Amino acid sequence: MVLAVVATSALSAPVAAAGTPAADFGAQVRAAGLTPAEARTLQARVADELAREGGVRTAANEITRANGTELLLVLPGETYARDLDAPATQNVGAAAAPSSCAYYTFCAYRGTNFTGDVLRQKRCADIIYINWFGNGSWSNNQSSGTRARMYGSANNVIYTTPGAYSEDRVGDWSPVFHVDAC
């Protein structure tokens, strides 16, 4: 029962979205199989992200920023980010996309081959700010044919993705300052 106490208290400190009780975060952590140490590590990462970028915690490993961008953190000891509060059928209609990138979404991954933390955006004209350097990946799982634009620090378009569905399993985030999903 120590896990329940540690996970719930450690995961209830940051602000939770309305309708997402902080106690649910502890339940998500337990269901994900995290140890108390892993729960504390995750809590520290969430707290750091909230302090640095702001937003509202919407799941044990997810933050929604003011502009609608969702940050999904990879769980301690894992390679791929898991959406702990998503329905099992979130990816219907787009079987080729990584499981963390639902249909109608553009996803930027910190690591190559859809690994690491994920920044997700669904709304057109909302900006995904990228503060990563080195190789990562992306998945354009928006409606058919939709293209995302990547901008450099001078607000110039440096790359436009092929129409959805498209992806790049190894791409350099270093020159990318932000992405407009559609």
C-alpha positions as CSV (number, residue, x, y, z in Angstrom):
1,M,0.0,0.0,0.0
2,V,3.0,2.3,0.2
3,L,2.9,2.8,-3.6
4,A,-0.7,4.1,-3.3
5,V,0.3,6.7,-0.7
6,V,3.5,7.7,-2.4
7,A,2.0,7.8,-5.9
8,T,-1.1,9.7,-4.9
9,S,0.6,12.3,-2.7
10,A,3.5,12.7,-5.1
11,L,1.2,13.1,-8.1
12,S,-1.4,15.4,-6.6
13,A,0.8,18.4,-6.0
14,P,0.5,20.2,-9.4
15,V,-2.7,21.7,-10.7
16,A,-5.0,19.2,-12.3
17,A,-7.4,19.9,-15.1
18,A,-11.1,20.3,-14.2
19,G,-12.7,16.9,-14.3
20,T,-9.4,15.1,-13.8
21,P,-9.0,14.6,-10.0
22,A,-5.4,14.4,-8.8
23,A,-6.3,11.0,-7.2
24,D,-6.8,9.7,-10.8
25,F,-3.1,10.4,-11.4
26,G,-2.1,8.0,-8.6
27,A,-4.4,5.4,-10.1
28,Q,-2.9,5.9,-13.5
29,V,0.6,5.5,-12.0
30,R,-0.4,2.3,-10.2
31,A,-2.1,0.9,-13.4
32,A,1.1,1.7,-15.3
33,G,3.1,-0.4,-12.9
34,L,5.5,2.3,-11.7
35,T,7.4,1.8,-8.5
36,P,7.4,4.5,-5.8
37,A,10.8,5.7,-7.0
38,E,9.6,5.9,-10.6
39,A,6.5,7.8,-9.5
40,R,8.7,10.4,-7.8
41,T,10.9,10.6,-10.9
42,L,7.8,11.2,-13.0
43,Q,6.5,13.8,-10.6
44,A,9.8,15.7,-10.7
45,R,9.7,15.8,-14.5
46,V,6.1,17.0,-14.5
47,A,6.9,19.7,-11.9
48,D,10.0,20.8,-13.9
49,E,8.0,21.1,-17.1
50,L,5.2,23.0,-15.4
51,A,7.7,25.4,-13.9
52,R,9.5,25.9,-17.2
53,E,6.7,26.0,-19.8
54,G,3.5,26.3,-17.7
55,G,0.2,24.5,-18.5
56,V,-2.2,22.2,-16.7
57,R,-1.6,18.6,-15.8
58,T,-4.2,16.4,-17.5
59,A,-2.8,12.9,-16.8
60,A,0.0,11.5,-14.7
61,N,2.4,12.0,-17.5
62,E,0.6,14.7,-19.6
63,I,0.6,18.5,-19.6
64,T,-1.6,20.7,-21.8
65,R,-0.1,24.0,-22.4
66,A,-2.0,27.3,-22.8
67,N,-1.9,27.1,-26.6
68,G,-3.4,23.6,-26.7
69,T,-0.2,21.7,-27.3
70,E,0.0,18.5,-25.3
71,L,3.2,17.2,-23.8
72,L,3.2,13.5,-23.2
73,L,6.2,12.4,-21.0
74,V,7.8,9.0,-21.4
75,L,7.5,7.0,-18.2
76,P,10.7,6.2,-16.2
77,G,12.5,3.2,-17.6
78,E,10.4,3.1,-20.8
79,T,11.3,4.1,-24.4
80,Y,7.9,5.1,-25.9
81,A,5.5,7.5,-24.4
82,R,2.2,6.0,-23.3
83,D,-1.1,7.9,-23.2
84,L,-2.3,6.8,-19.7
85,D,-5.7,8.5,-20.1
86,A,-6.6,7.7,-23.7
87,P,-9.3,5.3,-24.8
88,A,-8.0,2.1,-26.4
89,T,-9.6,3.1,-29.8
90,Q,-7.8,6.5,-30.1
91,N,-6.1,5.5,-33.3
92,V,-9.0,4.1,-35.3
93,G,-8.6,5.0,-39.0
94,A,-4.9,5.6,-38.9
95,A,-3.3,2.2,-38.2
96,A,0.2,3.3,-39.5
97,A,0.6,6.0,-36.9
98,P,2.5,5.5,-33.6
99,S,0.0,4.7,-30.8
100,S,0.8,8.0,-29.0
101,C,-0.3,10.0,-32.1
102,A,-4.1,9.9,-32.5
103,Y,-5.9,10.7,-35.7
104,Y,-6.2,14.4,-36.6
105,T,-2.9,15.1,-34.7
106,F,0.6,16.2,-35.5
107,C,3.2,14.7,-33.1
108,A,6.8,15.7,-32.5
109,Y,9.0,13.2,-30.7
110,R,12.2,14.0,-28.8
111,G,13.8,10.7,-29.9
112,T,14.2,8.9,-33.2
113,N,11.7,6.3,-34.3
114,F,8.9,7.8,-32.2
115,T,10.7,7.5,-28.9
116,G,10.9,9.8,-25.9
117,D,8.6,12.6,-25.0
118,V,5.9,13.7,-27.5
119,L,4.5,17.2,-28.3
120,R,1.0,16.8,-29.9
121,Q,-1.1,19.4,-31.6
122,K,-4.6,19.1,-33.1
123,R,-5.7,22.6,-33.8
124,C,-4.6,24.5,-36.9
125,A,-2.6,27.7,-36.5
126,D,-1.6,26.7,-32.9
127,I,2.1,26.6,-32.5
128,I,4.2,23.7,-31.2
129,Y,7.4,25.3,-29.8
130,I,10.3,22.9,-30.1
131,N,13.2,23.3,-27.6
132,W,15.0,20.1,-28.6
133,F,18.3,19.7,-30.3
134,G,19.6,16.7,-32.2
135,N,17.7,13.9,-33.9
136,G,14.1,13.2,-33.2
137,S,11.1,12.2,-35.3
138,W,7.6,13.3,-36.2
139,S,4.3,11.8,-37.3
140,N,1.7,13.8,-39.3
141,N,-1.5,11.9,-38.6
142,Q,-3.9,14.7,-39.4
143,S,-6.7,14.5,-41.9
144,S,-5.7,13.2,-45.3
145,G,-3.4,15.5,-47.2
146,T,-2.9,18.1,-44.4
147,R,0.6,19.4,-44.3
148,A,2.5,20.8,-41.3
149,R,5.1,23.6,-41.6
150,M,8.3,23.8,-39.6
151,Y,9.8,27.2,-39.0
152,G,13.4,28.4,-38.1
153,S,14.3,31.0,-35.5
154,A,13.8,33.8,-38.0
155,N,10.2,32.6,-38.4
156,N,10.9,31.3,-41.9
157,V,9.5,28.1,-43.3
158,I,12.3,25.6,-43.4
159,Y,10.3,22.5,-44.2
160,T,6.8,21.5,-45.1
161,T,5.7,17.9,-44.5
162,P,4.2,15.7,-47.1
163,G,0.4,15.5,-46.8
164,A,-0.9,13.2,-44.0
165,Y,-0.3,10.5,-43.3
166,S,3.4,11.1,-43.4
167,E,6.3,10.7,-41.0
168,D,10.1,11.1,-40.5
169,R,11.7,8.5,-38.2
170,V,15.0,10.4,-38.0
171,G,15.1,14.2,-38.4
172,D,17.1,17.0,-36.8
173,W,15.2,19.2,-34.5
174,S,18.1,21.6,-34.1
175,P,17.1,24.2,-36.8
176,V,13.3,23.9,-35.9
177,F,12.0,26.7,-33.7
178,H,8.3,25.9,-34.0
179,V,5.8,23.8,-36.0
180,D,2.4,24.9,-37.3
181,A,0.4,21.7,-37.4
182,C,-1.7,22.6,-40.5
